[in-house]
């Protein structure tokens, strides 16, 4: 066990006020710590001085709705975050359908504006390891273009991941967003990074969400992220969602449009393969819009 003053065990003891009896490193930035009495917590080191505060604010903002299951936040500072550990089980169809209903209720809890950060969360936040600015905008199409798609497109072009001759495809999507976006929707309370790795199938039969990039956005964006990397029982999740808060006509045709942002983020972080997927998504959006 790391007994240093700045190790995960010491951090867990500081934020929970309880002695630590065990520690297991899960990665360079993540550790599972056992407290006196047997409770287990996760200690996470943020990548930068805003990551932990942003994640903590996002978790609390999602949890306050009483909808989806969110691990309890025990504390954080500029570097560390301590939350409950979720005991995981296996994906279950009934849990997936319940998760769909809960996700619809989470989205319906709303946000003050598109791009609004969680209360107490920094404007300059993160999605995974990438920076993400939570700057508000009056309508979703303009906000999505200016604060999600175009900043990552410019960075991808600057770094050579997207060719200069390919950029106009994305720019055309942004220009046509008012007509491609479908019916206007109020700002939803989004998890914001809802890929399968952030969906935990709990041993308690519930579905839990971790590692949010929470903000006010379009509810179809969370669902598009679930489609992008796949999720067990996705059809049952959608059934539960649709029965609770039916999606607007044509939503399935807009999945590629909402995937542009995460694909461009991945292109910046991980390279050309994701840039090619982003190009395909942009062309699909133009073709189906």
C-alpha positions as CSV (number, residue, x, y, z in Angstrom):
1,X,0.0,0.0,0.0
2,X,1.2,3.5,-0.9
3,X,1.7,5.2,2.5
4,X,2.9,8.5,1.1
5,X,1.1,11.6,2.0
6,X,0.0,12.1,-1.6
7,X,-0.8,8.5,-2.4
8,X,-4.3,7.2,-3.1
9,X,-4.7,5.7,0.4
10,X,-3.8,9.0,2.1
11,X,-6.2,10.8,-0.3
12,X,-9.0,8.4,0.5
13,X,-8.4,8.7,4.3
14,X,-8.4,12.5,4.0
15,X,-11.7,12.8,2.1
16,X,-13.6,10.1,3.9
17,X,-12.2,10.6,7.4
18,X,-11.7,6.9,7.8
19,X,-8.7,4.6,8.1
20,X,-7.5,2.7,5.1
21,X,-6.9,-1.0,5.2
22,X,-6.0,-1.8,1.6
23,X,-5.1,-0.4,-1.8
24,X,-5.0,-1.8,-5.3
25,X,-3.7,0.1,-8.3
26,X,-5.9,-0.2,-11.4
27,X,-3.9,2.1,-13.6
28,X,-1.5,5.0,-13.3
29,X,-4.3,7.3,-12.5
30,X,-6.8,5.0,-10.7
31,X,-6.8,3.0,-7.5
32,X,-9.3,1.0,-5.5
33,X,-9.0,1.7,-1.8
34,X,-10.6,-0.3,1.0
35,X,-11.6,1.6,4.1
36,X,-11.9,0.4,7.7
37,X,-15.1,-1.6,7.8
38,X,-14.8,-3.0,4.3
39,X,-16.2,-0.2,2.1
40,X,-14.4,0.4,-1.1
41,X,-13.8,3.7,-2.9
42,X,-12.2,4.7,-6.2
43,X,-9.4,7.3,-6.0
44,X,-8.7,9.0,-9.4
45,X,-6.0,11.4,-10.2
46,X,-7.1,14.1,-12.6
47,X,-5.2,15.1,-15.8
48,X,-4.8,18.8,-15.0
49,X,-6.0,21.1,-12.3
50,X,-9.6,21.3,-13.6
51,X,-10.4,17.6,-14.4
52,X,-11.3,16.5,-10.8
53,X,-13.4,19.5,-10.0
54,X,-15.2,19.2,-13.4
55,X,-15.9,15.5,-12.9
56,X,-17.1,16.0,-9.3
57,X,-19.5,18.8,-10.3
58,X,-20.8,16.7,-13.1
59,X,-21.4,13.6,-10.9
60,X,-23.3,15.7,-8.4
61,X,-25.4,17.5,-11.0
62,X,-26.5,14.2,-12.5
63,X,-27.1,12.6,-9.1
64,X,-29.3,15.4,-7.8
65,X,-32.0,14.4,-10.3
66,X,-32.5,11.1,-8.5
67,X,-32.8,9.3,-11.9
68,X,-29.7,7.4,-13.1
69,X,-27.5,5.8,-10.5
70,X,-24.4,7.8,-9.8
71,X,-21.5,6.9,-7.4
72,X,-21.3,9.1,-4.3
73,X,-18.6,11.8,-4.4
74,X,-16.7,11.8,-1.1
75,X,-14.4,14.7,-2.0
76,X,-12.0,16.3,-4.5
77,X,-9.4,18.9,-4.8
78,X,-7.5,20.2,-7.8
79,X,-5.9,16.9,-8.4
80,X,-7.8,14.0,-6.8
81,X,-11.4,12.7,-6.8
82,X,-12.8,10.1,-4.4
83,X,-16.0,8.3,-5.2
84,X,-17.8,5.1,-4.1
85,X,-16.8,2.0,-6.0
86,X,-19.6,0.3,-7.9
87,X,-19.7,-3.5,-7.6
88,X,-20.3,-4.7,-11.1
89,X,-22.3,-7.7,-12.4
90,X,-23.5,-8.6,-15.8
91,X,-25.7,-6.7,-18.4
92,X,-29.3,-7.5,-18.0
93,X,-32.2,-6.7,-20.3
94,X,-34.5,-5.6,-17.5
95,X,-31.7,-3.3,-16.1
96,X,-31.2,-1.9,-19.6
97,X,-34.9,-1.0,-20.1
98,X,-34.9,0.7,-16.6
99,X,-31.8,2.6,-17.6
100,X,-33.5,3.8,-20.7
101,X,-36.3,5.2,-18.6
102,X,-33.9,6.8,-16.1
103,X,-31.8,8.3,-18.8
104,X,-34.9,9.9,-20.3
105,X,-35.8,11.4,-16.9
106,X,-32.2,12.6,-16.5
107,X,-32.4,14.5,-19.8
108,X,-35.8,15.9,-18.9
109,X,-34.3,17.4,-15.7
110,X,-32.9,20.0,-18.1
111,X,-30.1,22.6,-18.1
112,X,-30.1,26.4,-18.1
113,X,-28.7,26.6,-21.6
114,X,-26.9,24.7,-24.3
115,X,-23.3,24.4,-23.1
116,X,-24.1,25.2,-19.5
117,X,-21.6,23.6,-17.1
118,X,-22.8,21.9,-13.9
119,X,-23.1,24.3,-10.9
120,X,-19.6,24.8,-9.6
121,X,-18.0,23.2,-12.6
122,X,-15.3,25.0,-14.6
123,X,-16.1,26.5,-18.0
124,X,-12.9,24.9,-19.3
125,X,-13.6,21.2,-18.6
126,X,-12.7,17.9,-20.3
127,X,-14.2,15.1,-22.3
128,X,-11.9,12.1,-21.5
129,X,-8.4,13.5,-21.9
130,X,-9.4,16.3,-24.3
131,X,-10.3,19.9,-23.3
132,X,-13.9,20.8,-23.7
133,X,-15.3,24.4,-23.2
134,X,-18.7,24.8,-21.6
135,X,-19.7,28.0,-23.3
136,X,-23.4,28.7,-23.6
137,X,-25.3,29.5,-26.8
138,X,-28.9,30.5,-27.6
139,X,-29.7,27.6,-29.9
140,X,-28.4,24.1,-30.4
141,X,-27.3,24.2,-34.1
142,X,-25.2,27.3,-33.8
143,X,-23.8,26.2,-30.4
144,X,-22.9,22.7,-31.7
145,X,-21.1,24.1,-34.7
146,X,-19.2,26.9,-32.8
147,X,-18.3,25.1,-29.6
148,X,-18.2,21.4,-30.5
149,X,-17.5,20.6,-34.1
150,X,-15.4,23.5,-35.4
151,X,-12.8,23.8,-32.6
152,X,-11.8,20.1,-33.0
153,X,-11.9,20.4,-36.8
154,X,-9.5,23.2,-36.7
155,X,-7.2,21.3,-34.3
156,X,-7.4,18.2,-36.4
157,X,-6.5,20.2,-39.6
158,X,-3.6,22.0,-37.8
159,X,-2.2,18.7,-36.7
160,X,-2.6,17.1,-40.2
161,X,-5.1,14.5,-39.0
162,X,-7.8,15.9,-41.3
163,X,-6.6,17.2,-44.7
164,X,-7.3,20.8,-45.7
165,X,-9.3,19.6,-48.7
166,X,-11.5,17.5,-46.4
167,X,-12.4,20.3,-44.0
168,X,-15.2,21.8,-46.3
169,X,-17.3,18.7,-45.8
170,X,-17.5,19.4,-42.1
171,X,-18.0,23.2,-42.7
172,X,-20.9,22.4,-45.0
173,X,-22.5,20.3,-42.2
174,X,-22.1,23.3,-39.8
175,X,-23.6,25.7,-42.4
176,X,-26.6,23.4,-42.8
177,X,-27.1,22.5,-39.1
178,X,-30.3,24.6,-38.7
179,X,-32.0,22.3,-41.3
180,X,-30.2,19.1,-40.3
181,X,-30.8,19.3,-36.6
182,X,-34.5,18.3,-36.6
183,X,-37.1,19.9,-34.4
184,X,-35.9,22.3,-31.7
185,X,-35.4,20.7,-28.3
186,X,-34.9,22.4,-24.9
187,X,-31.4,21.9,-23.3
188,X,-31.1,18.5,-21.8
189,X,-29.0,17.5,-18.8
190,X,-26.4,15.3,-20.5
191,X,-23.8,12.8,-19.2
192,X,-21.8,14.0,-22.2
193,X,-19.4,11.1,-22.6
194,X,-21.9,8.2,-22.7
195,X,-19.9,5.4,-24.3
196,X,-20.1,1.8,-23.1
197,X,-17.0,2.1,-20.8
198,X,-18.8,4.7,-18.7
199,X,-21.9,2.5,-18.3
200,X,-21.5,0.1,-15.4
201,X,-23.9,-2.9,-14.9
202,X,-24.2,-3.1,-11.2
203,X,-24.3,-6.2,-9.1
204,X,-27.4,-4.6,-7.6
205,X,-29.3,-4.9,-10.9
206,X,-29.1,-1.2,-11.7
207,X,-27.1,0.6,-14.3
208,X,-24.6,3.2,-13.1
209,X,-22.9,6.0,-14.9
210,X,-19.3,7.3,-14.2
211,X,-16.8,9.7,-15.8
212,X,-19.2,12.3,-17.1
213,X,-18.4,15.3,-19.3
214,X,-21.7,16.8,-18.1
215,X,-23.3,19.9,-19.7
216,X,-26.5,21.2,-21.2
217,X,-26.9,19.8,-24.7
218,X,-29.2,17.9,-27.1
219,X,-30.6,14.7,-25.7
220,X,-29.9,12.8,-29.0
221,X,-26.2,13.3,-28.4
222,X,-26.0,10.9,-25.4
223,X,-27.9,8.3,-27.4
224,X,-25.7,8.8,-30.4
225,X,-22.6,8.1,-28.2
226,X,-24.2,4.9,-27.0
227,X,-24.6,3.9,-30.7
228,X,-21.0,4.9,-31.6
229,X,-19.2,2.3,-29.5
230,X,-22.0,-0.1,-28.9
231,X,-23.7,-1.0,-25.6
232,X,-25.3,-4.3,-24.4
233,X,-29.0,-4.5,-24.8
234,X,-29.1,-1.1,-26.6
235,X,-32.4,-2.0,-28.1
236,X,-33.9,-2.4,-24.7
237,X,-32.4,0.9,-23.5
238,X,-34.0,2.6,-26.4
239,X,-37.4,0.9,-25.7
240,X,-37.3,2.2,-22.2
241,X,-36.3,5.7,-23.3
242,X,-38.9,5.9,-26.1
243,X,-41.7,4.8,-23.8
244,X,-40.7,7.5,-21.3
245,X,-39.9,10.4,-23.6
246,X,-40.4,9.7,-27.3
247,X,-37.7,11.0,-29.6
248,X,-38.5,13.3,-32.5
249,X,-39.2,11.8,-35.9
250,X,-36.0,11.2,-37.9
251,X,-33.8,10.9,-34.8
252,X,-32.1,7.8,-36.1
253,X,-31.1,9.7,-39.3
254,X,-29.4,12.3,-37.1
255,X,-27.2,9.8,-35.1
256,X,-24.2,10.5,-37.4
257,X,-24.6,14.3,-37.0
258,X,-24.4,13.9,-33.2
259,X,-21.4,11.6,-33.5
260,X,-19.3,14.2,-35.3
261,X,-18.1,15.8,-32.0
262,X,-16.9,12.6,-30.3
263,X,-15.3,11.3,-33.5
264,X,-13.4,14.6,-34.0
265,X,-12.3,14.4,-30.3
266,X,-11.0,10.9,-30.9
267,X,-9.3,12.0,-34.2
268,X,-7.4,14.6,-32.2
269,X,-6.5,12.2,-29.5
270,X,-5.9,9.0,-31.4
271,X,-5.3,9.7,-35.1
272,X,-6.4,9.3,-38.6
273,X,-8.7,6.3,-38.2
274,X,-11.2,8.3,-36.3
275,X,-10.8,11.2,-38.8
276,X,-12.0,8.9,-41.5
277,X,-15.0,7.8,-39.4
278,X,-15.8,11.5,-38.8
279,X,-15.7,12.2,-42.6
280,X,-18.1,9.3,-43.1
281,X,-20.4,10.7,-40.5
282,X,-20.3,14.1,-42.0
283,X,-21.1,12.8,-45.5
284,X,-23.9,10.7,-44.0
285,X,-25.4,13.7,-42.3
286,X,-25.4,15.7,-45.5
287,X,-26.9,12.8,-47.4
288,X,-29.7,12.0,-45.0
289,X,-30.5,15.5,-43.9
